[in-house]
Amino acid sequence: MKHTVDDDTAATATANRPKTGSSPRSGPSEAETKEMQKKVEAAGTPGPEHKALDVLVGDWKAEVKCWMEPDGPPHVSQGTSKASWILNGRFLEEEFRGEMMGKPFTGRTLMGYDNIKHTFNSVWISDMQTSMFISQGKGENGNKTITLEGKADCAASGQKDMPMKTTLRLVSPDKHIFEMYNGAKGENTKTMEITYTRK
């Protein structure tokens, strides 16, 4: 009997054919799909960490202190801030207007809490730079103190990936303090302090 390539093809197809009564899985079951949807909804729902940021909503006066040298006197300037929730309470957007290097500037911060990573996250941008400062970290003392860390490049000195740390202290419903530390100059070298008081 002559053996042909077609015989081999037919034999392979027969061997790979699903057995009677069985069918290949084409995707998750209805129950699995509902469970995945529940997890996605839970991860996307604002929680107590978002509620902790609610105290930042409103209009603020800001006193800004900047240190060029750790032991030197700070440069003091004034600013204003307005913060509000966006995207149905998932992110807090702050618009800050102040002075930098003797010139007026506007900056924006977007802050939130990632339910998946379990971290607070922040992005800072302004009309005096093209870079973004991105940081993340944890809350302490019932989220009354939030410490974030990130890296930044300095256009003036040319330094790259400088470790930076910011601390947000929620003193009261009418006052909070933002502090920035430059890790390249020492772990506890404060370069900026902003005291916010409610208007």
N, CA, C and O of each residue as an XYZ file, in Angstrom:
796
protein
N       0.855     -1.200      0.000
C       0.000      0.000      0.000
C       0.880      1.236      0.000
O       1.851      1.319      0.751
N       0.537      2.187     -0.841
C       1.350      3.379     -0.968
C       1.046      4.379      0.143
O      -0.113      4.708      0.400
N       2.111      4.861      0.800
C       1.973      5.843      1.890
C       2.226      7.243      1.338
O       3.232      7.469      0.666
N       1.334      8.174      1.612
C       1.461      9.528      1.054
C       1.541     10.562      2.172
O       1.250     10.279      3.334
N       1.946     11.778      1.779
C       1.997     12.908      2.722
C       0.620     13.217      3.260
O       0.463     13.596      4.420
N      -0.415     13.046      2.378
C      -1.785     13.316      2.808
C      -2.194     12.385      3.941
O      -2.960     12.766      4.826
N      -1.672     11.154      3.904
C      -1.977     10.214      4.990
C      -1.420     10.729      6.316
O      -2.084     10.658      7.350
N      -0.193     11.248      6.272
C       0.426     11.793      7.490
C      -0.372     12.975      8.021
O      -0.593     13.081      9.228
N      -0.804     13.859      7.140
C      -1.575     15.038      7.540
C      -2.881     14.621      8.204
O      -3.271     15.184      9.227
N      -3.544     13.651      7.630
C      -4.817     13.185      8.181
C      -4.610     12.545      9.546
O      -5.414     12.739     10.458
N      -3.519     11.774      9.685
C      -3.243     11.109     10.959
C      -2.957     12.125     12.059
O      -3.403     11.968     13.195
N      -2.204     13.176     11.706
C      -1.882     14.230     12.686
C      -3.137     14.977     13.111
O      -3.314     15.271     14.293
N      -4.006     15.284     12.158
C      -5.250     15.990     12.461
C      -6.131     15.154     13.375
O      -6.760     15.672     14.298
N      -6.169     13.832     13.100
C      -6.992     12.943     13.921
C      -6.465     12.875     15.350
O      -7.244     12.871     16.304
N      -5.129     12.820     15.498
C      -4.515     12.724     16.826
C      -4.744     13.990     17.637
O      -4.891     13.938     18.858
N      -4.772     15.128     16.949
C      -4.922     16.411     17.647
C      -6.362     16.825     17.851
O      -6.637     17.839     18.493
N      -7.290     16.037     17.303
C      -8.697     16.385     17.425
C      -9.150     16.187     18.872
O      -8.849     15.151     19.465
N      -9.881     17.172     19.465
C     -10.351     17.011     20.847
C     -11.194     15.763     20.981
O     -11.950     15.417     20.073
N     -11.067     15.079     22.119
C     -11.850     13.886     22.375
C     -13.314     14.242     22.537
O     -13.665     15.363     22.906
N     -14.166     13.260     22.252
C     -15.609     13.477     22.345
C     -15.990     13.897     23.762
O     -15.561     13.292     24.745
N     -16.799     14.941     23.841
C     -17.264     15.387     25.154
C     -16.387     16.446     25.783
O     -16.729     16.960     26.848
N     -15.258     16.798     25.160
C     -14.385     17.842     25.715
C     -14.300     18.987     24.734
O     -14.421     18.789     23.525
N     -14.089     20.210     25.259
C     -13.938     21.382     24.409
C     -12.870     22.277     25.011
O     -12.800     22.419     26.232
N     -12.034     22.886     24.173
C     -10.955     23.740     24.687
C     -11.510     24.993     25.357
O     -12.546     25.516     24.945
N     -10.805     25.483     26.412
C     -11.206     26.712     27.089
C     -10.867     27.897     26.200
O      -9.732     28.016     25.740
N     -11.820     28.764     25.954
C     -11.579     29.937     25.116
C     -11.369     31.195     25.938
O     -11.063     32.246     25.376
N     -11.523     31.118     27.256
C     -11.354     32.284     28.106
C     -11.876     32.009     29.500
O     -12.302     30.891     29.793
N     -11.849     33.031     30.381
C     -12.325     32.824     31.748
C     -13.821     32.568     31.800
O     -14.578     33.009     30.935
N     -14.224     31.851     32.826
C     -15.651     31.591     33.002
C     -16.361     32.857     33.450
O     -15.718     33.856     33.774
N     -17.675     32.814     33.469
C     -18.458     33.982     33.892
C     -18.150     34.346     35.342
O     -18.065     35.524     35.688
N     -17.984     33.337     36.180
C     -17.662     33.595     37.589
C     -16.288     34.226     37.729
O     -16.095     35.140     38.531
N     -15.326     33.731     36.940
C     -13.971     34.285     36.987
C     -13.960     35.725     36.484
O     -13.257     36.575     37.030
N     -14.744     35.995     35.441
C     -14.828     37.351     34.907
C     -15.394     38.317     35.943
O     -14.884     39.425     36.109
N     -16.450     37.895     36.640
C     -17.042     38.749     37.676
C     -16.061     39.011     38.807
O     -16.016     40.115     39.350
N     -15.274     38.000     39.166
C     -14.289     38.159     40.231
C     -13.195     39.138     39.814
O     -12.746     39.950     40.623
N     -12.767     39.065     38.564
C     -11.762     40.001     38.060
C     -12.316     41.424     38.036
O     -11.608     42.376     38.365
N     -13.582     41.564     37.645
C     -14.209     42.883     37.618
C     -14.272     43.483     39.023
O     -14.051     44.681     39.201
N     -14.571     42.652     40.013
C     -14.626     43.115     41.400
C     -13.264     43.629     41.848
O     -13.181     44.649     42.532
N     -12.200     42.933     41.469
C     -10.850     43.348     41.855
C     -10.472     44.668     41.192
O      -9.861     45.535     41.817
N     -10.840     44.813     39.918
C     -10.542     46.052     39.193
C     -11.299     47.227     39.821
O     -10.733     48.306     39.993
N     -12.566     47.024     40.162
C     -13.368     48.084     40.769
C     -12.820     48.463     42.140
O     -12.778     49.643     42.490
N     -12.400     47.467     42.916
C     -11.847     47.749     44.244
C     -10.553     48.551     44.133
O     -10.325     49.479     44.909
N      -9.701     48.191     43.161
C      -8.439     48.903     42.979
C      -8.667     50.329     42.508
O      -7.839     51.203     42.763
N      -9.782     50.578     41.822
C     -10.054     51.913     41.291
C     -10.967     52.766     42.139
O     -11.357     53.858     41.726
N     -11.321     52.277     43.340
C     -12.226     53.015     44.217
C     -11.449     53.779     45.287
O     -10.661     53.172     46.013
N     -11.650     55.107     45.406
C     -10.966     55.868     46.463
C     -11.256     55.290     47.847
O     -12.371     54.856     48.135
N     -10.233     55.294     48.691
C     -10.355     54.720     50.024
C      -9.940     55.691     51.113
O      -9.912     56.900     50.884
N      -9.616     55.180     52.300
C      -9.265     56.048     53.437
C      -8.022     56.895     53.193
O      -7.910     57.996     53.732
N      -7.088     56.396     52.389
C      -5.887     57.194     52.102
C      -6.237     58.418     51.271
O      -5.645     59.483     51.449
N      -7.196     58.270     50.364
C      -7.663     59.431     49.598
C      -8.380     60.412     50.531
O      -8.219     61.627     50.416
N      -9.159     59.870     51.442
C      -9.881     60.709     52.398
C      -8.926     61.534     53.236
O      -9.247     62.661     53.616
N      -7.752     60.984     53.529
C      -6.764     61.717     54.325
C      -6.284     62.974     53.614
O      -5.881     63.940     54.263
N      -6.323     62.970     52.284
C      -5.887     64.128     51.497
C      -6.964     65.195     51.377
O      -6.702     66.291     50.882
N      -8.164     64.882     51.823
C      -9.291     65.804     51.682
C      -9.040     67.127     52.392
O      -9.574     68.164     52.000
N      -8.220     67.083     53.442
C      -7.921     68.292     54.208
C      -7.140     69.311     53.375
O      -7.084     70.487     53.737
N      -6.546     68.882     52.282
C      -5.757     69.779     51.436
C      -6.609     70.581     50.455
O      -6.124     71.532     49.842
N      -7.862     70.204     50.308
C      -8.742     70.890     49.357
C      -9.026     72.316     49.831
O      -9.294     72.545     51.011
N      -8.963     73.262     48.908
C      -9.317     74.640     49.242
C      -8.325     75.654     48.708
O      -7.467     75.330     47.887
N      -8.451     76.898     49.187
C      -7.583     78.005     48.794
C      -6.634     78.323     49.943
O      -7.039     78.384     51.104
N      -5.358     78.525     49.595
C      -4.320     78.657     50.608
C      -3.387     79.835     50.340
O      -3.150     80.214     49.193
N      -2.865     80.402     51.427
C      -1.722     81.309     51.362
C      -0.492     80.476     51.658
O      -0.545     79.547     52.464
N       0.623     80.804     51.008
C       1.831     80.000     51.177
C       3.043     80.884     51.438
O       3.292     81.853     50.721
N       3.784     80.532     52.473
C       5.076     81.174     52.718
C       6.160     80.182     52.340
O       6.219     79.075     52.876
N       7.022     80.588     51.408
C       8.037     79.688     50.858
C       9.416     80.100     51.350
O       9.810     81.260     51.225
N      10.145     79.142     51.910
C      11.534     79.358     52.313
C      12.424     78.429     51.501
O      12.191     77.221     51.455
N      13.451     78.996     50.858
C      14.403     78.215     50.073
C      15.818     78.460     50.572
O      16.217     79.597     50.824
N      16.569     77.374     50.711
C      17.957     77.463     51.163
C      18.894     77.100     50.017
O      18.796     76.008     49.457
N      19.808     78.012     49.663
C      20.844     77.708     48.694
C      22.005     76.989     49.368
O      22.638     76.114     48.776
N      22.277     77.367     50.613
C      23.300     76.728     51.426
C      22.656     76.238     52.717
O      21.829     76.941     53.298
N      23.024     75.031     53.178
C      22.383     74.461     54.374
C      22.438     75.358     55.598
O      21.481     75.411     56.372
N      23.549     76.064     55.783
C      23.711     76.902     56.976
C      23.397     78.369     56.708
O      23.512     79.204     57.606
N      23.004     78.683     55.483
C      22.739     80.069     55.146
C      21.301     80.464     55.441
O      20.470     79.610     55.747
N      21.005     81.757     55.350
C      19.629     82.214     55.580
C      18.748     81.837     54.404
O      19.227     81.797     53.271
N      17.472     81.558     54.642
C      16.591     81.194     53.537
C      16.109     82.416     52.759
O      16.008     83.516     53.302
N      15.818     82.206     51.500
C      15.125     83.228     50.716
C      13.626     83.008     50.947
O      13.125     81.897     50.779
N      12.926     84.057     51.327
C      11.508     83.943     51.679
C      10.655     84.642     50.622
O      10.935     85.776     50.233
N       9.622     83.955     50.169
C       8.692     84.556     49.218
C       7.278     84.099     49.559
O       7.074     83.228     50.404
N       6.312     84.707     48.883
C       4.906     84.398     49.153
C       4.272     83.771     47.911
O       4.689     84.018     46.780
N       3.273     82.971     48.158
C       2.571     82.348     47.050
C       1.130     82.039     47.410
O       0.698     82.282     48.536
N       0.396     81.507     46.460
C      -0.984     81.080     46.698
C      -1.181     79.694     46.084
O      -0.446     79.280     45.187
N      -2.178     79.003     46.584
C      -2.432     77.650     46.109
C      -3.927     77.363     46.121
O      -4.663     77.842     46.983
N      -4.352     76.578     45.154
C      -5.739     76.110     45.109
C      -5.712     74.623     44.794
O      -5.120     74.212     43.796
N      -6.343     73.818     45.629
C      -6.349     72.374     45.434
C      -7.777     71.853     45.359
O      -8.650     72.307     46.099
N      -8.012     70.899     44.464
C      -9.346     70.321     44.307
C      -9.226     68.894     43.775
O      -8.229     68.521     43.157
N     -10.272     68.111     44.035
C     -10.316     66.742     43.546
C     -10.672     66.725     42.059
O     -11.469     67.539     41.593
N     -10.077     65.798     41.328
C     -10.453     65.573     39.932
C     -10.710     64.071     39.733
O     -10.326     63.249     40.565
N     -11.352     63.737     38.639
C     -11.642     62.344     38.277
C     -12.348     61.606     39.415
O     -11.958     60.513     39.827
N     -13.398     62.255     39.898
C     -14.280     61.647     40.907
C     -13.545     61.239     42.182
O     -13.737     60.143     42.710
N     -12.700     62.152     42.661
C     -12.050     61.932     43.948
C     -10.865     60.993     43.931
O     -10.452     60.507     44.984
N     -10.307     60.724     42.759
C      -9.177     59.800     42.676
C      -7.829     60.505     42.741
O      -6.843     59.920     43.189
N      -7.781     61.752     42.298
C      -6.526     62.502     42.307
C      -6.774     63.928     42.780
O      -7.797     64.539     42.467
N      -5.812     64.442     43.541
C      -5.883     65.819     44.033
C      -4.972     66.676     43.166
O      -3.782     66.390     43.032
N      -5.530     67.719     42.581
C      -4.757     68.615     41.725
C      -4.564     69.950     42.436
O      -5.525     70.587     42.867
N      -3.308     70.358     42.548
C      -2.986     71.649     43.163
C      -2.356     72.565     42.125
O      -1.439     72.172     41.405
N      -2.863     73.792     42.059
C      -2.223     74.815     41.236
C      -1.546     75.800     42.160
O      -2.196     76.424     42.999
N      -0.235     75.942     42.008
C       0.553     76.818     42.882
C       1.080     77.997     42.075
O       1.628     77.825     40.986
N       0.908     79.195     42.622
C       1.460     80.394     41.990
C       2.401     81.067     42.975
O       2.020     81.384     44.101
N       3.641     81.280     42.532
C       4.632     81.860     43.427
C       5.743     82.538     42.662
O       5.547     83.043     41.557
N       6.916     82.539     43.271
C       8.080     83.224     42.705
C       9.267     82.273     42.720
O       9.513     81.582     43.709
N       9.991     82.246     41.624
C      11.202     81.429     41.538
C      12.282     82.221     40.826
O      12.086     82.688     39.703
N      13.424     82.371     41.483
C      14.539     83.147     40.933
C      14.095     84.555     40.535
O      14.521     85.098     39.516
N      13.225     85.128     41.371
C      12.777     86.492     41.147
C      11.718     86.654     40.077
O      11.347     87.779     39.742
N      11.221     85.541     39.530
C      10.206     85.606     38.486
C       8.956     84.845     38.916
O       9.052     83.833     39.610
N       7.785     85.328     38.506
C       6.556     84.606     38.840
C       6.487     83.291     38.070
O       6.963     83.201     36.938
N       5.901     82.288     38.677
C       5.746     81.008     38.011
C       4.466     80.329     38.479
O       3.896     80.671     39.516
N       4.037     79.365     37.687
C       2.882     78.540     38.026
C       3.288     77.076     37.969
O       3.928     76.634     37.014
N       2.914     76.336     38.989
C       3.217     74.914     39.025
C       1.974     74.113     39.352
O       1.015     74.636     39.919
N       1.997     72.867     39.000
C       0.874     71.970     39.306
C       1.393     70.667     39.905
O       2.404     70.113     39.473
N       0.677     70.208     40.900
C       0.956     68.911     41.498
C      -0.274     68.026     41.343
O      -1.402     68.460     41.578
N      -0.045     66.798     40.949
C      -1.093     65.786     40.900
C      -0.714     64.728     41.925
O       0.359     64.129     41.843
N      -1.603     64.500     42.894
C      -1.277     63.571     43.979
C      -2.413     62.580     44.175
O      -3.586     62.926     44.030
N      -2.058     61.356     44.503
C      -3.064     60.341     44.747
C      -2.499     59.184     45.540
O      -1.362     59.224     46.009
N      -3.310     58.160     45.679
C      -2.886     56.939     46.368
C      -3.177     55.757     45.472
O      -4.294     55.595     44.981
N      -2.161     54.926     45.260
C      -2.274     53.757     44.386
C      -2.701     52.559     45.223
O      -1.928     52.058     46.041
N      -3.924     52.103     45.020
C      -4.442     50.979     45.796
C      -3.748     49.661     45.487
O      -3.825     48.720     46.277
N      -3.069     49.583     44.345
C      -2.363     48.354     43.980
C      -0.969     48.332     44.613
O      -0.564     47.338     45.216
N      -0.245     49.438     44.468
C       1.111     49.513     45.027
C       1.109     49.842     46.522
O       2.105     49.634     47.215
N      -0.027     50.360     47.010
C      -0.136     50.809     48.405
C       0.865     51.934     48.697
O       1.552     51.924     49.719
N       0.930     52.890     47.787
C       1.812     54.042     47.962
C       1.087     55.321     47.565
O       0.209     55.318     46.702
N       1.481     56.424     48.222
C       1.085     57.748     47.759
C       2.012     58.106     46.593
O       3.180     57.720     46.578
N       1.480     58.845     45.621
C       2.244     59.198     44.427
C       2.013     60.658     44.080
O       0.933     61.202     44.309
N       3.046     61.285     43.522
C       2.945     62.698     43.184
C       3.719     62.993     41.903
O       4.773     62.412     41.644
N       3.168     63.916     41.104
C       3.848     64.421     39.911
C       3.817     65.947     39.982
O       2.758     66.543     40.176
N       4.997     66.582     39.824
C       5.104     68.044     39.859
C       5.594     68.539     38.506
O       6.551     68.001     37.948
N       4.923     69.582     37.973
C       5.348     70.241     36.740
C       5.182     71.743     36.927
O       4.424     72.188     37.789
N       5.893     72.521     36.117
C       5.739     73.977     36.199
C       6.035     74.603     34.846
O       6.501     73.933     33.924
N       5.756     75.913     34.739
C       6.000     76.616     33.483
C       7.430     77.141     33.383
O       7.729     77.962     32.516
N       8.322     76.670     34.270
C       9.724     77.060     34.211
C      10.629     75.860     33.901
O      11.853     75.978     33.945
N      10.028     74.713     33.590
C      10.835     73.535     33.317
C      10.078     72.614     32.360
O       8.864     72.728     32.192
N      10.818     71.710     31.743
C      10.200     70.733     30.854
C      10.239     69.332     31.457
O       9.738     68.382     30.856
N      10.826     69.204     32.629
C      10.916     67.901     33.291
C       9.788     67.744     34.300
O       9.184     68.723     34.739
N       9.515     66.494     34.658
C       8.534     66.165     35.683
C       9.272     65.586     36.887
O      10.204     64.796     36.734
N       8.848     65.986     38.083
C       9.385     65.357     39.280
C       8.333     64.369     39.787
O       7.239     64.754     40.199
N       8.694     63.093     39.743
C       7.775     62.027     40.119
C       8.279     61.367     41.393
O       9.454     61.012     41.486
N       7.403     61.201     42.371
C       7.820     60.614     43.640
C       6.718     59.731     44.201
O       5.552     59.855     43.828
N       7.105     58.837     45.102
C       6.131     57.969     45.750
C       6.640     57.586     47.130
O       7.839     57.646     47.400
N       5.709     57.188     48.006
C       6.116     56.818     49.348
C       4.935     56.423     50.215
O       3.876     56.047     49.712
N       5.127     56.511     51.507
C       4.170     55.997     52.476
C       3.681     57.102     53.411
O       4.296     58.160     53.540
N       2.558     56.816     54.054
C       2.019     57.699     55.073
C       2.294     57.123     56.461
O       2.402     55.908     56.631
N       2.404     58.008     57.445
C       2.628     57.610     58.828
C       1.674     58.380     59.733
O       1.057     59.360     59.318
N       1.565     57.919     60.974
C       0.728     58.605     61.970
C      -0.688     58.839     61.447
O      -1.206     59.955     61.496
N      -1.302     57.768     60.947
C      -2.644     57.921     60.408
C      -2.686     58.793     59.174
O      -3.670     59.489     58.929
N      -1.598     58.754     58.383
C      -1.446     59.549     57.155
C      -1.426     61.050     57.429
O      -1.763     61.851     56.557
N      -1.032     61.423     58.641
C      -0.835     62.837     58.957
C       0.524     63.319     58.454
O       0.741     64.517     58.272
N       1.436     62.369     58.233
C       2.740     62.672     57.647
C       2.940     61.762     56.453
O       2.855     60.540     56.578
N       3.206     62.346     55.297
C       3.391     61.580     54.067
C       4.775     61.896     53.512
O       5.076     63.051     53.207
N       5.610     60.883     53.380
C       6.981     61.052     52.901
C       7.124     60.381     51.539
O       6.847     59.191     51.385
N       7.560     61.163     50.558
C       7.726     60.671     49.194
C       9.178     60.814     48.759
O       9.872     61.732     49.196
N       9.632     59.920     47.909
C      10.993     59.978     47.406
C      11.014     59.848     45.890
O      10.187     59.154     45.299
N      11.972     60.527     45.276
C      12.123     60.466     43.831
C      13.509     60.933     43.439
O      14.369     61.141     44.295
N      13.727     61.098     42.140
C      15.014     61.575     41.643
C      14.786     62.736     40.683
O      13.790     62.784     39.960
N      15.740     63.676     40.695
C      15.602     64.866     39.852
C      16.947     65.223     39.236
O      18.004     64.891     39.772
N      16.882     65.907     38.097
C      18.076     66.435     37.440
C      18.141     67.933     37.690
O      17.118     68.617     37.661
N      19.346     68.445     37.935
C      19.521     69.881     38.189
C      20.124     70.547     36.958
O      21.243     70.230     36.555
N      19.369     71.477     36.363
C      19.850     72.172     35.171
C      21.029     73.081     35.498
O      21.937     73.241     34.683
N      21.017     73.681     36.701
C      22.066     74.635     37.077
C      23.420     73.952     37.267
O      24.435     74.434     36.765
N      23.434     72.824     37.995
C      24.695     72.151     38.308
C      25.035     71.033     37.338
O      26.183     70.594     37.263
N      24.034     70.573     36.595
C      24.258     69.468     35.686
C      24.175     68.102     36.339
O      24.397     67.088     35.676
N      23.860     68.054     37.625
C      23.751     66.775     38.324
C      22.538     65.999     37.837
O      21.481     66.574     37.579
N      22.700     64.693     37.715
C      21.633     63.821     37.241
C      21.189     62.871     38.354
O      21.981     62.470     39.207
N      19.918     62.526     38.320
C      19.348     61.528     39.232
C      19.664     61.812     40.697
O      20.052     60.913     41.443
N      19.497     63.058     41.095
C      19.715     63.406     42.504
C      18.576     62.849     43.346
O      17.410     63.071     43.020
N      18.886     62.129     44.423
C      17.812     61.632     45.292
C      17.153     62.782     46.047
O      17.831     63.582     46.692
N      15.835     62.855     45.961
C      15.083     63.916     46.625
C      14.016     63.287     47.517
O      13.467     62.229     47.210
N      13.743     63.957     48.612
C      12.703     63.497     49.530
C      11.815     64.663     49.896
O      12.299     65.764     50.159
N      10.504     64.424     49.914
C       9.569     65.457     50.356
C       8.731     64.905     51.507
O       8.402     63.720     51.554
N       8.405     65.788     52.415
C       7.562     65.418     53.558
C       6.399     66.390     53.631
O       6.589     67.606     53.628
N       5.204     65.848     53.698
C       3.990     66.649     53.835
C       3.412     66.376     55.206
O       3.030     65.246     55.508
N       3.346     67.399     56.036
C       2.812     67.248     57.391
C       1.475     67.967     57.488
O       1.401     69.185     57.324
N       0.425     67.209     57.752
C      -0.919     67.769     57.872
C      -1.131     68.184     59.322
O      -1.565     67.388     60.155
N      -0.819     69.437     59.605
C      -0.826     69.944     60.987
C      -2.241     70.067     61.525
O      -2.520     69.655     62.651
N      -3.136     70.633     60.722
C      -4.536     70.832     61.119
C      -5.355     71.044     59.860
O      -4.783     71.126     58.773
N      -6.689     71.137     59.970
C      -7.502     71.412     58.774
C      -7.164     72.739     58.100
O      -7.507     72.951     56.937
N      -6.491     73.632     58.828
C      -6.190     74.959     58.278
C      -4.699     75.205     58.085
O      -4.288     76.330     57.802
N      -3.880     74.153     58.236
C      -2.438     74.353     58.078
C      -1.752     73.038     57.691
O      -2.023     71.990     58.276
N      -0.880     73.109     56.721
C       0.000     71.983     56.425
C       1.346     72.508     55.948
O       1.449     73.628     55.446
N       2.375     71.684     56.111
C       3.750     72.092     55.820
C       4.385     71.087     54.865
O       4.352     69.877     55.093
N       4.957     71.615     53.798
C       5.661     70.808     52.797
C       7.156     71.079     52.928
O       7.577     72.235     52.958
N       7.954     70.027     53.005
C       9.409     70.176     53.113
C      10.087     69.336     52.038
O       9.643     68.233     51.720
N      11.169     69.876     51.486
C      11.941     69.145     50.479
C      13.385     69.022     50.934
O      13.976     69.971     51.452
N      13.948     67.818     50.728
C      15.325     67.534     51.122
C      16.098     67.021     49.915
O      15.602     66.198     49.146
N      17.337     67.529     49.759
C      18.207     67.121     48.667
C      19.184     66.073     49.184
O      20.132     66.399     49.898
N      18.952     64.813     48.821
C      19.806     63.737     49.293
C      21.221     63.809     48.770
O      22.126     63.226     49.368
N      21.442     64.523     47.649
C      22.788     64.655     47.105
C      23.676     65.497     48.013
O      24.902     65.401     47.961
N      23.039     66.333     48.853
C      23.791     67.188     49.777
C      23.779     66.638     51.196
O      24.331     67.254     52.108
N      23.161     65.500     51.382
C      23.034     64.931     52.719
C      21.587     64.580     52.981
O      20.679     65.297     52.560
N      21.373     63.484     53.673
C      20.024     62.953     53.831
C      19.055     63.956     54.427
O      17.885     63.979     54.044
N      19.506     64.779     55.346
C      18.612     65.711     56.037
C      18.885     67.166     55.675
O      18.674     68.064     56.491
N      19.359     67.399     54.440
C      19.631     68.765     53.994
C      18.363     69.357     53.389
O      17.983     69.034     52.264
N      17.718     70.226     54.157
C      16.473     70.830     53.691
C      16.774     71.956     52.706
O      17.616     72.815     52.967
N      16.076     71.939     51.572
C      16.256     72.979     50.566
C      15.022     73.871     50.423
O      15.103     74.982     49.899
N      13.884     73.370     50.894
C      12.657     74.162     50.763
C      11.667     73.808     51.861
O      11.574     72.662     52.299
N      10.931     74.824     52.290
C       9.835     74.617     53.235
C       8.693     75.554     52.854
O       8.891     76.763     52.731
N       7.519     75.006     52.671
C       6.331     75.814     52.357
C       5.294     75.608     53.449
O       4.867     74.485     53.713
N       4.898     76.698     54.074
C       3.856     76.655     55.099
C       2.557     77.177     54.504
O       2.472     78.333     54.088
N       1.565     76.329     54.469
C       0.263     76.674     53.905
C      -0.705     77.018     55.041
O      -0.809     76.270     56.013
N      -1.397     78.121     54.925
C      -2.487     78.465     55.844
C      -3.722     78.766     55.018
O      -3.656     79.440     53.990
N      -4.845     78.257     55.484
C      -6.084     78.410     54.726
C      -6.520     79.881     54.651
O      -6.443     80.610     55.640
N      -6.975     80.301     53.475
C      -7.446     81.676     53.295
C      -8.754     81.884     54.041
O      -9.313     82.980     54.012
